[in-house]
Amino acid sequence: MSVVNAPQIEGDPISGGLFNGNFLANRYTLEPGGNLIQIVEYLGLTGLRYPGGSLTEKLFDIGNPDSPVVYDDDGKAQGFVPLSDFLAYATANDLTATIVLPTRDNLSVRMDGNGDRFPAFDETELRVFVRGVATGEYGDTDIVAFEIGNEYWGSGEMNAVEYGRLSSRMAEVIDDELTLVTTETGTNPGIDVIVQSGTNSGSSNLSANYAGQSAADILADLNATYGTDFGSEVVFPNGGINWRAINDELIIKQFDEDEAQAVDGVVTHLYSREAVQPGQRDFGLNQIEKSWEAAFEGIDIHVTEWNQSASDPRFDRETDYGLKQAQEVLNIFETMVESGVDQAHIWPLIQNTRNALSPDSADGGVTPSGALFAMMSEGLPGKQMLDFAVDDDSVTEFQGKTADLHGFYGDGELVFYVASTSDTIETVTFDLDMMVEGGGTPTARTIGVEDATRPGASDARATIERLAEDDFYDDGQIVATLAPGEIMEVRLVKFIPTDEFEQTMIAIDGSEPEAGPFAPDASGALSGGTDDVLNFPDDGYHSAPPAIAEPSQDDDAPGNEPVAADEAADAGSGPLDGMGWLLALLPFLGMAGLAG
């Protein structure tokens, strides 16, 4: 038995803004019962990022945002969900929207002495688009932000200096147009302007130019080249250079005072490699605090893509995803809460990548990560995270020998996630006597996988088992029998707190705790299947074509070298493109005896 200590509060109240997703306008459809409609409802998403990631740079034309057909760099036509159609769907389903603006083609051929280009974009076109969105020309949707570009160093095809020059100018133009709209209409659209943080990768991989050089020589050359004053603050204790900090500073340096005033938020993408690269998960967010929050007071943080990495070759497709990925999704989420992230968009919703919440297939299943995300979006908004490890900055969960306990509280309800860390079936007991004096109405569900012999497989399908109270709770003790990797959610209301935890409850709820409501059935977000296997009712649910991986984010924590793709090639086409209709028909062919 593990006696759980009384926790402290960590982070701000959890908002619905952390439960957003990415909409890929060239892959998803808005047909009733189609691939996107059901997954958005199932996951409990509150907002979507349009038109997606790299496809924004390659396909989106703000001069013609309602075109149902777009053309790639090779002139190949692709179907595309028009902006007005997307916003109509978002409005009808009470979803917010973040709109990504293309930047790749907004630079001149003119260069400075370092070979860095300057902004060259159609200001009138940008103003017309911003005004149209802000005044409801394309739909009366709650627009959270205009995001300037996607991965400037990758699909944006520019370096940090170039992106800084371009984003600073675009931000000023966008902000000015929004101010004009406010003045003319008397209504502030409330749309934020957000810009990207630095990344040492792709077109902005500065470290490649200094291989084998000493830190002193590198800093001297950087300072001479860019007019900076980098010193020991960008050198790690091991002598390595913090290249992300360098890229951040080169972007920030391009903003004058007026341009800086136009910026409301900073963007990063977080693809965790924590299991194989300790410290990487929170490195980028910590760097934002050091670089951006210091330079832009009160700036919001937007993580517009996040998940466990799908590309790191150190992760095995058969053993490092499935339930293990679901646990990492929980860990990433907690890191974002701890870091004060304001908006987050998980990637990808539906895809053939290793880390998708709902893989491209005809079976209509979801991964354990999808099942966990749905649970969190249902149970966590409005609550605050509990820190059981106040002396350890790297974790907040209570770490037992064979399972961890993650906790949240708000409005009279405790929510726990018990996550197995064992390679065998274990029964664990967590004693809550330091939090709960007595009473309580508990409910519980366990996330497992259909094939218990493959808990870490990337193609694992989630199962949900609802438990009777006698099977998991006994007078303030959580008793969980879990197979490897399984996660049990426990929700507890109408309990009597200890004096110490009552003070925590008051600090969160703002008043003396009362007997809370009974926990909801908790079946809404996870409906559409049995307790054992999650299935969507529409056999044609999955119809998007598969994707091909493309180069993506380098999370340049100490000692890390660039690795390949996390953001799938949402703008690309592969050998199986166009076969989604066949995948959707497979269940029916099987029923008719025509398949296999």
KARA-V513633 format. One record per helix or strand of 3 or more residues. SS is the DSSP state (H for helix, E for strand). FROM is the first residue (numbers start at 1). TO is the last residue. Records with the same first field share a line. If there is no record, write none. Layout:
# KARA-V513633
SS = FROM-TO / FROM-TO
This chain:
# KARA-V513633
E = 8-10 / 20-22 / 47-50 / 69-71 / 77-79 / 96-101 / 107-111 / 117-119 / 143-148 / 192-196 / 265-272 / 300-308 / 343-346 / 384-387 / 403-410 / 413-420 / 426-431 / 436-449 / 462-467 / 477-482 / 487-497
H = 16-18 / 35-43 / 54-59 / 62-64 / 83-92 / 123-134 / 160-185 / 202-204 / 206-210 / 215-226 / 232-234 / 243-252 / 257-261 / 283-295 / 322-338 / 368-379 / 452-454 / 469-471 / 499-509 / 580-591
